[in-house]
Amino acid sequence: MRPPRQFLQPLAVGAPAPLDQIPAVPTRMLHFFDPSNAKMAAKVPDLAKRVDVLVGNLEDGVTAANKDAARAGLVRIAKEAPLSESQLWTRVNGIDTPWGLDDLLTLVPEIGDVLDVVILPMVRGPEDIHYVDRLLAQLEARAGIRRPILVHAVLETAGAVARVEEIAASSPRLQGMSLGPADLAASRRMKTTRVGGGHPGYLVRADPVDGDIQGRRPTAQQDLWHYTLARMVDACTANGVLPYYGPFGDIKDTVACEDQFRNAFLLGCVGAWSLHPAQIDIARRVFSPTVEEVAWARRVIEQMGDGTGAVMVDGTMQDDATVKQCHVIVELAAALEKRDPELAARYANGSTTA
């Protein structure tokens, strides 16, 4: 771990200086595609118009036989495909695999000037981030890259959850962190084969009425991931990096996907993974505050004046704490307006005060 005085110094001679804060740009949906799949690659220009982030996937979902083709496909897409205003990320193979090093050795020299973020899977601790941080700095210096490529960690082992605060504080290159529920479930020996979402067996049951344990007793399904997600959000926010929900595997169940994404949004996540085009609009809708929320937040801020004291708005007390909550909504809306003209128009039309 670098001491504070050295934290923002480059790790290699000639490497770009680390960023002192993560860019505040919308990343509501991280949309994954397989660069080795010709049909998926052909859709990239159209997808780039719809999504905040395109993620060229080189890891899970790409067979061992297709690893080289996926890497080459991503290089070709980055050089040739019009990406509109979408960011380009990649999920590389783990550093403990035969392909992870080659991913970085190829991508940084070839497309490092357009690659925004490297998603690093199976992070086990800050040492994994330190390794990739140093390697990226050396490759950036050699390739003459003038801005740092950021790193995004996937939280998908029990050991990583136990060290999530250390990981979040490991490097100024760390852009954010995502929950990886499938591998995390296996690591913990959880008895679920679902990728994200709830499980009907994980529930609480109301007490029996008049001692009748076999009688009608309402149940409520619980969230398997609430503890981990909340801990990850705290660790990220405390260290100035961004938290994300990961994948929701049941593509057909768009209702449950929206519920899971909304839970993550309410807890503080800024986005989620989309594995299918059907999930893109869900993420866009869920991770954007509603017109009503933005209008209300603007109204409270206006009536609070200098932000001190307390006022009554529609019969509810607003004070310095609630105005801070409102600023979270308004600042998010302002960032989204720059990326999404349609959303900006809706916020403008709904901003009149009663």
C-alpha positions as CSV (number, residue, x, y, z in Angstrom):
1,M,0.0,0.0,0.0
2,R,1.4,3.4,-1.0
3,P,1.6,6.1,1.6
4,P,-0.8,9.1,1.1
5,R,2.0,11.4,-0.2
6,Q,2.7,8.9,-3.0
7,F,-0.8,7.7,-3.8
8,L,-1.3,10.0,-6.8
9,Q,2.1,9.5,-8.3
10,P,2.6,7.4,-11.5
11,L,3.8,3.9,-10.9
12,A,6.1,4.0,-14.0
13,V,8.3,6.6,-15.5
14,G,6.3,8.2,-18.4
15,A,2.9,6.9,-17.3
16,P,0.0,9.3,-17.0
17,A,-0.7,10.8,-13.6
18,P,-3.5,9.0,-11.7
19,L,-6.8,10.7,-11.5
20,D,-7.7,12.3,-8.2
21,Q,-11.4,11.5,-8.7
22,I,-13.5,9.3,-10.8
23,P,-15.1,11.0,-13.8
24,A,-18.8,11.8,-13.1
25,V,-20.3,10.4,-16.3
26,P,-23.4,8.2,-16.5
27,T,-22.7,4.5,-16.4
28,R,-26.3,3.2,-15.8
29,M,-25.9,0.0,-17.9
30,L,-22.7,-1.9,-18.6
31,H,-23.7,-3.8,-21.7
32,F,-21.7,-7.0,-22.4
33,F,-21.0,-8.4,-25.8
34,D,-18.8,-11.2,-27.1
35,P,-16.3,-9.7,-29.6
36,S,-15.7,-13.1,-31.2
37,N,-19.4,-13.4,-32.2
38,A,-19.8,-11.8,-35.6
39,K,-23.5,-11.1,-35.1
40,M,-22.9,-9.4,-31.8
41,A,-20.0,-7.4,-33.2
42,A,-22.2,-6.2,-36.1
43,K,-24.7,-4.7,-33.6
44,V,-22.1,-2.7,-31.7
45,P,-22.7,0.6,-33.6
46,D,-26.4,0.5,-32.9
47,L,-25.9,-0.6,-29.3
48,A,-23.5,2.3,-28.8
49,K,-26.3,4.7,-29.4
50,R,-28.4,3.1,-26.6
51,V,-26.0,2.3,-23.8
52,D,-23.7,4.3,-21.5
53,V,-21.0,1.6,-21.5
54,L,-20.1,-1.2,-24.0
55,V,-18.1,-4.0,-22.4
56,G,-16.2,-6.3,-24.7
57,N,-16.2,-9.6,-22.8
58,L,-13.1,-11.7,-22.9
59,E,-13.8,-13.9,-19.8
60,D,-16.8,-16.0,-18.8
61,G,-19.1,-16.7,-21.8
62,V,-16.2,-16.9,-24.2
63,T,-14.8,-20.4,-24.7
64,A,-11.2,-21.2,-24.4
65,A,-11.0,-21.8,-28.1
66,N,-12.4,-18.4,-28.8
67,K,-10.2,-16.3,-26.4
68,D,-7.8,-15.1,-29.1
69,A,-10.6,-14.4,-31.5
70,A,-12.5,-12.3,-28.8
71,R,-9.3,-10.3,-28.1
72,A,-8.7,-9.6,-31.8
73,G,-12.3,-8.8,-32.3
74,L,-12.3,-6.2,-29.6
75,V,-9.2,-4.6,-31.0
76,R,-10.9,-4.4,-34.4
77,I,-14.1,-3.0,-33.0
78,A,-12.3,-0.3,-31.0
79,K,-10.4,0.8,-34.1
80,E,-13.2,0.7,-36.6
81,A,-16.7,0.8,-35.1
82,P,-18.4,4.1,-34.4
83,L,-19.0,4.1,-30.7
84,S,-21.1,7.4,-30.5
85,E,-20.8,8.7,-26.9
86,S,-20.7,5.2,-25.3
87,Q,-17.6,4.4,-23.2
88,L,-15.7,1.3,-24.1
89,W,-14.7,-1.1,-21.4
90,T,-13.5,-4.7,-21.4
91,R,-13.7,-7.6,-19.0
92,V,-10.3,-9.3,-19.2
93,N,-9.6,-12.8,-18.1
94,G,-8.4,-13.3,-14.5
95,I,-4.7,-12.7,-13.7
96,D,-4.5,-16.4,-12.6
97,T,-5.6,-17.7,-16.0
98,P,-3.4,-18.4,-19.2
99,W,-5.1,-15.5,-21.0
100,G,-5.2,-12.6,-18.6
101,L,-1.7,-11.3,-19.1
102,D,-2.0,-11.5,-22.9
103,D,-5.2,-9.5,-22.7
104,L,-3.5,-6.6,-21.2
105,L,-0.3,-6.9,-23.2
106,T,-2.4,-6.8,-26.4
107,L,-5.1,-4.3,-25.5
108,V,-3.1,-1.4,-24.0
109,P,-0.7,-0.9,-26.9
110,E,-3.4,-1.5,-29.5
111,I,-6.4,0.4,-28.2
112,G,-5.3,1.9,-24.9
113,D,-6.1,5.4,-26.2
114,V,-9.9,4.5,-26.5
115,L,-10.2,1.9,-23.8
116,D,-11.7,3.5,-20.7
117,V,-11.9,0.8,-18.1
118,V,-10.6,-2.8,-17.6
119,I,-12.9,-5.0,-15.5
120,L,-10.8,-7.4,-13.5
121,P,-12.7,-10.6,-12.4
122,M,-12.1,-12.8,-9.4
123,V,-10.3,-10.1,-7.4
124,R,-9.2,-11.7,-4.1
125,G,-7.6,-8.7,-2.4
126,P,-5.8,-5.4,-2.9
127,E,-2.7,-7.2,-4.1
128,D,-4.5,-8.1,-7.3
129,I,-5.3,-4.4,-8.0
130,H,-1.7,-3.4,-7.1
131,Y,-0.3,-5.9,-9.7
132,V,-2.6,-4.7,-12.5
133,D,-2.1,-1.1,-11.5
134,R,1.7,-1.4,-11.9
135,L,1.4,-3.4,-15.1
136,L,-1.0,-0.9,-16.7
137,A,1.3,2.0,-15.8
138,Q,4.3,0.3,-17.5
139,L,2.3,-0.5,-20.6
140,E,0.8,3.0,-20.8
141,A,4.3,4.5,-20.5
142,R,5.6,2.2,-23.3
143,A,2.6,2.9,-25.5
144,G,2.5,6.7,-24.9
145,I,-1.0,6.6,-23.4
146,R,-1.8,10.0,-22.0
147,R,-4.7,9.2,-19.7
148,P,-4.8,6.3,-17.2
149,I,-6.9,3.3,-18.0
150,L,-9.1,2.7,-15.0
151,V,-9.8,-0.6,-13.3
152,H,-13.1,-2.1,-12.1
153,A,-13.1,-4.9,-9.6
154,V,-15.7,-7.7,-9.5
155,L,-16.5,-8.9,-6.0
156,E,-17.1,-12.6,-6.5
157,T,-15.2,-14.5,-3.7
158,A,-15.8,-14.8,0.0
159,G,-12.2,-13.6,0.6
160,A,-12.9,-10.5,-1.4
161,V,-16.0,-9.6,0.5
162,A,-14.0,-10.0,3.7
163,R,-11.4,-7.5,2.4
164,V,-13.7,-5.2,0.4
165,E,-12.7,-2.1,2.3
166,E,-9.0,-2.8,1.5
167,I,-9.8,-3.4,-2.2
168,A,-11.8,-0.2,-2.4
169,A,-8.9,1.8,-1.0
170,S,-6.2,0.0,-3.0
171,S,-5.5,2.4,-5.9
172,P,-6.6,5.7,-7.5
173,R,-7.0,3.7,-10.7
174,L,-9.9,1.9,-9.2
175,Q,-13.1,3.2,-11.0
176,G,-15.7,1.0,-9.2
177,M,-16.8,-2.4,-8.1
178,S,-19.5,-4.8,-9.1
179,L,-21.2,-7.6,-7.3
180,G,-20.6,-11.0,-9.0
181,P,-23.3,-13.2,-7.5
182,A,-22.7,-16.5,-9.4
183,D,-19.1,-17.0,-8.5
184,L,-19.7,-15.6,-5.1
185,A,-22.4,-18.1,-4.4
186,A,-20.1,-20.9,-5.4
187,S,-17.2,-19.5,-3.3
188,R,-19.5,-19.3,-0.2
189,R,-21.1,-22.8,-1.0
190,M,-24.5,-21.1,-1.2
191,K,-27.2,-23.6,-2.3
192,T,-28.5,-21.6,-5.3
193,T,-27.8,-22.0,-9.0
194,R,-29.4,-18.6,-9.9
195,V,-27.3,-15.7,-11.2
196,G,-28.4,-12.8,-9.0
197,G,-31.9,-12.1,-7.8
198,G,-33.8,-13.8,-5.0
199,H,-34.6,-17.4,-4.1
200,P,-38.0,-18.7,-3.1
201,G,-36.5,-20.7,-0.3
202,Y,-34.8,-17.7,1.4
203,L,-37.7,-16.3,3.3
204,V,-39.2,-15.3,6.6
205,R,-42.6,-16.6,7.9
206,A,-45.1,-14.9,10.2
207,D,-45.7,-16.4,13.7
208,P,-48.5,-18.9,14.0
209,V,-51.9,-17.7,15.0
210,D,-53.2,-19.3,18.2
211,G,-50.4,-21.9,18.1
212,D,-51.5,-23.3,14.8
213,I,-48.2,-23.9,13.1
214,Q,-49.8,-25.5,10.1
215,G,-52.3,-22.7,9.6
216,R,-52.0,-19.8,7.1
217,R,-48.8,-17.9,7.9
218,P,-47.7,-15.3,5.3
219,T,-44.2,-15.5,4.0
220,A,-41.9,-12.9,2.4
221,Q,-39.0,-13.7,0.1
222,Q,-35.7,-12.2,1.3
223,D,-32.7,-10.8,-0.7
224,L,-29.7,-13.1,-0.6
225,W,-27.4,-10.3,-1.6
226,H,-28.5,-7.4,0.6
227,Y,-25.7,-7.7,3.1
228,T,-23.0,-8.0,0.6
229,L,-24.3,-5.2,-1.7
230,A,-24.7,-2.8,1.2
231,R,-21.2,-3.5,2.5
232,M,-19.8,-3.0,-1.0
233,V,-21.7,0.3,-1.4
234,D,-20.3,1.6,1.9
235,A,-16.7,0.5,1.0
236,C,-16.9,2.1,-2.5
237,T,-18.5,5.4,-1.4
238,A,-16.1,5.8,1.5
239,N,-13.2,5.6,-1.0
240,G,-14.7,7.7,-3.9
241,V,-15.3,4.7,-6.2
242,L,-18.6,3.7,-7.8
243,P,-20.7,0.6,-6.8
244,Y,-22.7,-1.5,-9.3
245,Y,-25.0,-4.4,-9.3
246,G,-23.7,-7.2,-11.5
247,P,-25.6,-9.6,-13.7
248,F,-29.3,-10.7,-13.4
249,G,-29.3,-14.0,-15.2
250,D,-33.0,-14.7,-15.9
251,I,-33.3,-12.7,-19.1
252,K,-37.0,-13.5,-19.4
253,D,-38.0,-12.3,-16.0
254,T,-37.8,-8.6,-16.7
255,V,-40.1,-7.8,-13.7
256,A,-37.7,-9.4,-11.1
257,C,-34.7,-7.9,-12.9
258,E,-36.2,-4.4,-12.6
259,D,-36.9,-5.0,-8.9
260,Q,-33.3,-6.2,-8.3
261,F,-31.9,-3.2,-10.2
262,R,-34.1,-0.8,-8.3
263,N,-33.1,-2.2,-4.9
264,A,-29.5,-1.6,-5.9
265,F,-30.2,1.9,-7.1
266,L,-32.0,2.8,-3.8
267,L,-29.0,1.4,-1.9
268,G,-26.6,3.6,-3.8
269,C,-25.5,1.7,-6.9
270,V,-25.0,3.8,-10.0
271,G,-25.6,1.1,-12.6
272,A,-25.9,-2.6,-13.4
273,W,-24.7,-5.1,-16.0
274,S,-27.0,-5.8,-18.9
275,L,-26.6,-9.2,-20.5
276,H,-29.3,-8.8,-23.1
277,P,-30.8,-5.9,-25.0
278,A,-34.0,-6.4,-23.0
279,Q,-32.2,-5.3,-19.9
280,I,-30.9,-2.0,-21.4
281,D,-34.1,0.0,-21.1
282,I,-34.7,-1.5,-17.6
283,A,-31.3,-0.1,-16.4
284,R,-31.8,3.2,-18.1
285,R,-35.2,3.6,-16.4
286,V,-34.2,2.4,-13.0
287,F,-30.9,4.2,-12.6
288,S,-32.4,7.5,-13.6
289,P,-34.4,9.4,-11.0
290,T,-38.0,10.0,-12.0
291,V,-39.3,13.3,-13.2
292,E,-41.3,13.6,-9.9
293,E,-38.2,12.9,-7.8
294,V,-36.2,15.5,-9.6
295,A,-38.9,18.1,-9.4
296,W,-39.4,17.5,-5.7
297,A,-35.7,17.7,-4.9
298,R,-35.3,20.9,-6.9
299,R,-38.3,22.4,-5.0
300,V,-36.9,21.5,-1.6
301,I,-33.5,22.9,-2.4
302,E,-35.1,26.2,-3.6
303,Q,-37.2,26.5,-0.5
304,M,-34.3,25.7,1.8
305,G,-32.3,28.7,0.6
306,D,-28.9,28.6,2.1
307,G,-29.4,25.0,3.2
308,T,-29.6,25.6,6.9
309,G,-32.5,25.6,9.3
310,A,-35.8,23.8,8.5
311,V,-38.8,24.5,6.4
312,M,-42.2,22.8,5.9
313,V,-42.9,21.6,2.3
314,D,-46.3,20.0,1.7
315,G,-46.6,19.2,5.4
316,T,-43.2,17.5,5.7
317,M,-40.2,18.9,7.5
318,Q,-37.1,19.5,5.5
319,D,-33.7,20.4,7.0
320,D,-30.0,20.3,6.2
321,A,-30.0,16.5,6.1
322,T,-32.9,16.2,3.7
323,V,-31.5,18.9,1.4
324,K,-28.3,16.9,1.1
325,Q,-30.4,13.9,0.0
326,C,-32.1,16.2,-2.6
327,H,-28.7,17.3,-3.9
328,V,-27.8,13.7,-4.6
329,I,-30.9,13.4,-6.9
330,V,-30.4,16.8,-8.6
331,E,-26.7,16.2,-9.2
332,L,-27.4,12.8,-10.7
333,A,-30.1,14.4,-12.9
334,A,-27.7,17.1,-14.1
335,A,-25.1,14.5,-15.1
336,L,-27.8,12.4,-17.0
337,E,-29.1,15.4,-18.8
338,K,-25.8,15.9,-20.6
339,R,-25.9,12.3,-21.8
340,D,-29.6,11.8,-22.5
341,P,-31.4,14.7,-24.3
342,E,-34.8,12.9,-24.0
343,L,-34.4,12.6,-20.3
344,A,-33.3,16.2,-20.1
345,A,-36.4,17.4,-21.8
346,R,-38.6,15.4,-19.4
347,Y,-36.8,16.8,-16.4
348,A,-37.2,20.3,-17.7
349,N,-40.9,19.9,-18.3
350,G,-41.4,18.5,-14.8
351,S,-39.4,21.1,-13.0
352,T,-42.1,23.6,-12.4
353,T,-42.9,24.2,-8.7
354,A,-46.5,23.9,-7.4
